[in-house]
Amino acid sequence: MAETAACGQNRLNRLWPMASWRAALLMAFVVLVFGFTLFVVSARIWLPTDMAAPAPIH
């Protein structure tokens, strides 16, 4: 029984570096998406005044 647990623990230790890289890449992706959306939303600051206003409804 102890051998089975040790084997499972060994397998988990071998897979851990890949899991940590996957978690780090996922976190970097989330931060990049957040930064990109923040840039896009705040881009109205640099637009001319008439383009930053909402579209007129006729």
Phi and psi in degrees as a GROMACS rama.xvg file:
@    title "Ramachandran Plot"
@    xaxis  label "Phi"
@    yaxis  label "Psi"
@TYPE xy
-67.3456  -32.2656  ALA-2
-65.5075  -38.3654  GLU-3
-64.3708  -43.3268  THR-4
-65.153  -40.325  ALA-5
-66.6588  -37.8441  ALA-6
-64.912  -43.1659  CYS-7
-64.077  -39.4723  GLY-8
-65.6214  -39.5117  GLN-9
-63.8159  -41.7816  ASN-10
-63.5449  -41.1271  ARG-11
-63.4083  -40.4332  LEU-12
-66.1823  -34.1721  ASN-13
-72.2398  -30.5777  ARG-14
-86.0095  -15.4615  LEU-15
-60.8533  -42.1151  TRP-16
-59.4049  -38.8165  PRO-17
-66.4357  -40.7838  MET-18
-65.0433  -38.9948  ALA-19
-68.9675  -37.6663  SER-20
-64.4162  -40.9204  TRP-21
-63.3081  -40.6704  ARG-22
-66.9373  -39.5636  ALA-23
-67.2226  -40.8222  ALA-24
-67.6573  -36.933  LEU-25
-64.9983  -42.6814  LEU-26
-64.2917  -41.8584  MET-27
-62.8455  -39.8088  ALA-28
-63.8003  -43.4338  PHE-29
-62.6533  -42.93  VAL-30
-65.6644  -40.1486  VAL-31
-65.3351  -41.3635  LEU-32
-64.2062  -42.1921  VAL-33
-62.0587  -44.3355  PHE-34
-63.1457  -40.9216  GLY-35
-64.3527  -44.1873  PHE-36
-66.9775  -36.0549  THR-37
-62.5722  -41.3541  LEU-38
-64.4479  -44.4669  PHE-39
-65.3505  -41.9637  VAL-40
-68.0305  -37.4133  VAL-41
-85.6338  1.19747  SER-42
-66.5847  -16.926  ALA-43
-62.5779  -20.6368  ARG-44
-61.9236  -37.7035  ILE-45
-90.3338  -5.52605  TRP-46
-77.5912  151.904  LEU-47
-59.7774  155.744  PRO-48
-58.2102  -41.4411  THR-49
-70.8158  -23.1073  ASP-50
-87.311  -21.6048  MET-51
-79.6008  -17.4557  ALA-52
-75.0322  155.463  ALA-53
-64.0546  157.636  PRO-54
-67.3887  138.99  ALA-55
-71.2487  148.039  PRO-56
-107.894  122.941  ILE-57
